[in-house]
């Protein structure tokens, strides 16, 4: 018989010191969808992550029950992510939209009833530990599209995300964030369609969780605020997007008005922070997120939740923890930053026209 290969020794990481800074911020920092330490566990069969997915061809070949099992495993791993985050003083996380592959698909979609027990267990743990879990449906979830089929698909996708959160038994702070979407040559008409879709097509449980976010390509915060204030939809302010696609109103004023909506709704405010990659010049380059953030924003309110949208995920959160002395960190869970960041990331390439 073949001799089993001895496991590789754990690498020794050299963690550089960070520049110490001060802040009055007392809220939570969070990371999105994936934990780099758990995802990169070796052997690969022991990797922990919540985005196992497949192609439609695999559904046709293996059947719906096979796909559902991917979803069940994703939820089981969500529990492990929550436990790891708790051990490392991180109590805010965005759940992957790919938790249940194709659950909102018009042909291959399915109810989450089969996974009710596992979802409730994950939600119970998050509630017990005081963790905030949110979602961010993807770029194709557009309520302002002139194409009725796109809107129908968007509504179905929002219902799927909401079913997942509701079955977990999470409170009103577990919101679903979407962008305004495309302008389609006429922003006013597109915003009117968002309003119509919101008022006429969304069930109340979806409305209760839906929030909008300013984006870097179409709708800045100033353009979304009137709609948000009229419909009482909270606005999540994204600092990076505002830098690329700024408003005429200063961030401090936008944040004040946006957080007033959160307060009226009884939802804890949240914002997004990321930084462009070093050397970014063009709009497309500026859109890519840096591995980590090197400072908290100047206009950051003292008590709210800040999602760190950085490539290094939980490492980016702990980097800020160390920098600002926000929370204690476990030294053995720290990883060094990349020595050289390129302008490009290894992620998907956008085909969106920047004009």
Secondary structure, DSSP 4 states (H G I P E B T S, - for coil): -PPPPPPPPPPPP-------------SEEEEES--HHHHT-SSGGG---S-----HHHHHHH-HHHHHHHHHHHHHHHHHHHHHHHHTT--EEEPPTTSSTTTT-TTT---SGGGHHHHHHHHHHHHHHT-EEEB---TT--TT-SSHHHHHHHHHHHHHHHHHHHHHT--TT--EEEE----TT-HHHHHHHHHHHHHHH--HHHHTTEEEE--SSS--HHHHHHHHHHHT--EEEEHHHHHHS--SS-HHHHHHHHHHHHHHHT---EEEE--BPTT--SHHHHHSBPSS-SS--TT--SSSEEEE--TTTHHHHHHHHHHHT-S---GGG--PPPS---SS-SSPPP-----
